[in-house]
Amino acid sequence: MEIRSRAARRSFGRRSRGALAAAASAALFGVLLTPASAQGAEPGTPPAVSGQRVQESRPVHSYEDAVRESVWVDTGLDGDEDGRTDRVAVDIVRPHEPALRGRKVPVIMDASPYYSCCGRGNESQKKTYDAHGDPTGFPLHYDNYFVPRGYAFVAVDLTGTNRSDGCVDTGGRSDVQSAKAVVDWLNGRARAYGSRTGTDAVRAEWTTGATGMIGKSYDGTIANGVAATGVEGLRTIVPIAAISSWYDYYFAQGAPLYGSGPDWLSNYVESPEARTRCQAVQQRLVDGAPRSGDITPLWTERDYVKDASKVKASVFAVHGMQDLNVRTKHLGQWWDALGDAGVERKIWLSQTGHVDPFDFRRATWVTTLHRWFDHYLLGYENGIDREPMADIERAPDRWTTDRVWPPRTTATTTLRPASGALPGVGTLGRTPAAPGSTETFTDDRRLGESDWAAAVDRSTPAKTGFVTQPLSQDLRLSGSSEVTVTATPSTSTAHLSAVLVDLGPDTIRDYGASGEGITTLTERTCWGPSTTADSSCYRETAAHTADVDHNVVSRGWADLGTYASAEQGRPLTPGTPYTITLELAATDHVVPAGHRLALIVAGTDRGLIDPPSTTPTLTVDLARTAAYVPFVGGAKAFARATTGAVPPHSAPREPLAGGVTELRPTPPIPGDHSR
């Protein structure tokens, strides 16, 4: 069976809205336009295009003399139930010259709960203020780089954090509304004041209202959530390693991923005063998110995927394919839903874990982000909307592009596991197993995916593995896979893991190490002007690599008790077979010629899901088990790669050290400081 992938049929989508008035925008904003050939002196500028003039915002405004101010925007909600609507603190830095000329500027916005508790970026920067409470230091390089180019940068403290009222509700209505209200204010639809409790209204008369939201992890998650409201004025979002559904951050089809829930995270990021006044909200988070893994109204409210059809902004998504904090299931389901809705999209996929592109591809990232914002916020016709949709890291610091992603020739192909010569060591191909064929394993919570992969060719009691023969040519996976398993448990509870593994020697980013694929160096590079309170200079990074003989490329987990419904788990009857489909995380990976592709089915994946309350033995019915994998070229590509002679230069080499550094338990904190 071969199924055409839905995602494979999608193109870049609708024509850019922001590009419809490029010439008018250039005149309005008064930002200098220069020929591309004159741009070579500055880092992060696009290459020259022969015979063309490329529109680009240039650093013609003073960063030192920029206006720095704070306002408090009324959210219209009373989350802390103190009898008055909550106000969120909004710190702004904007060029002063356009206002003097009666011109307006667009906004780049990062709404975050981390500005005071934990910091942003690889160097954990926090906001700083002078003795009068005016903002002086803004984390990250967005202000230093973009304010001189005619943008404002706006840093929003989510409700309950830093200098804002209200309570953190971990991705819920209050979190999203606290950022949406700022977009509304920037577009003249909400009120703001010059102080937290004052009555002097402040209007955003200095902005066009065109807003782009950006941020990593929790910050990017809020960008997703605000975009899913369909708010007018939000022209683009750049979610980096972002959550698309909070249920999927804490559970994988009923299997818990962490030993805590959203109440713990809320308490962690809230300001000290908010912790005191927000006990009722904390309790509602506890009550609404039971550790059973059932989908409740709390989780439905925090599912942005279901509202993807409301998104009016373009989306530039960035994710590490080995991100084990915000796992790539979030990226895959959001990307597919946006494609179904016809949203304009662009994507970068790296080999890193939970890492910002500023820290794994800095110069290219700043260049690309600059052009992206110029196009969607200034309306410049610089061609970025006509360029390849996807950039994918194939090896450390080696990137390829695709016109659309997944490629149009991608098709989901059914692979069948079958028994082999040894117990628990089988084959993986297109031929179904004989009826009645089974394999058995016993859950061992002390082991995980790296242990299973290292022993895939040996009979071991805690897993069952199925492997292709060495490939005669490269085979590319692109998109999200599924694995349907029919298993009979020996106890009333059971968790399942399914992983796809590339078996063969390689050098990859060591996503299991503390830097999740990067090493931070001592040298610094600067990205815009600085002040004494706000440096634009950041420590450089380099790829942190590992030599491996296996590489887990996609994973999925589930509580077998959700076999009948993803909404609610049920006790299992020992000795009864159950069928469940596990959703594996999105990826794009090339299995090289000479390597093998493996499917492993096991129980608890140590460090990545919590174990069940019992220790089950599971018998897998192979005839009723299958993997559905999106291959570029579909079943024909798989057939070609699994027949014929292996090229001599691709023959397997001597085994290497194994896998990446042993995975560390990931705390339930979607942010930079979790590394």
MOBEL-V445950 format. One record per run of one state. SS is the DSSP state (helix for helix, strand for strand, loop for the rest). FROM is the first residue (numbers start at 1). TO is the last residue. If there is no record, write none. Layout:
# MOBEL-V445950
ss	from	to
SS	FROM	TO
SS	FROM	TO
This chain:
# MOBEL-V445950
ss	from	to
loop	1	1
strand	2	4
loop	5	6
helix	7	9
loop	10	17
helix	18	29
loop	30	35
helix	36	38
loop	39	66
strand	67	74
loop	75	86
strand	87	94
loop	95	96
helix	97	100
loop	101	104
strand	105	112
loop	113	119
strand	120	120
loop	121	124
strand	125	125
loop	126	127
strand	128	129
loop	130	134
strand	135	137
loop	138	141
helix	142	149
loop	150	150
strand	151	157
loop	158	172
helix	173	186
loop	187	191
strand	192	193
loop	194	200
strand	201	201
loop	202	206
strand	207	216
loop	217	217
helix	218	227
loop	228	233
strand	234	240
loop	241	244
strand	245	245
helix	246	250
strand	251	252
loop	253	254
strand	255	256
loop	257	261
helix	262	269
loop	270	271
helix	272	277
loop	278	278
helix	279	288
loop	289	296
helix	297	301
loop	302	302
strand	303	303
loop	304	304
helix	305	310
loop	311	313
strand	314	320
loop	321	328
helix	329	340
loop	341	344
strand	345	350
loop	351	356
helix	357	359
loop	360	361
helix	362	378
loop	379	383
helix	384	386
loop	387	389
strand	390	395
loop	396	397
strand	398	402
loop	403	409
strand	410	422
loop	423	424
strand	425	429
loop	430	437
strand	438	442
loop	443	448
helix	449	454
loop	455	462
strand	463	467
loop	468	474
strand	475	479
loop	480	481
strand	482	489
loop	490	494
strand	495	509
loop	510	517
strand	518	526
loop	527	536
strand	537	543
loop	544	544
strand	545	559
helix	560	562
loop	563	576
strand	577	583
loop	584	586
strand	587	591
loop	592	595
strand	596	602
loop	603	616
strand	617	621
helix	622	624
loop	625	625
strand	626	632
loop	633	633
helix	634	641
loop	642	647
helix	648	650
loop	651	671
helix	672	674
loop	675	675
